[in-house]
Amino acid sequence: MADHLDLLIAMMDEARRIGLIEETAPDPNRAPAPAPDQENASGIDSFLRAT
């Protein structure tokens, strides 16, 4: 599992390096996203909260 996470991080870093992903500051005028429903969270949501 850790190997998969390392690969994902490396892919995200490369995407940032070549400009596919822009680093931006949060917009202070935008309302925060609502909190996800803990009981109905999908597997990926649960995984992301756990990391």
TAKA-V212730 format. One record per pair of residues at least 24 apart in sequence whose ideal C-beta (glycine too) atoms are under 7 Angstrom apart, sorted by sequence separation. I is the first residue (numbers start at 1). J is the second residue. If there is no record, write none. Layout:
BEGIN
i:I j:J
i:I j:J
END
This chain:
BEGIN
none
END
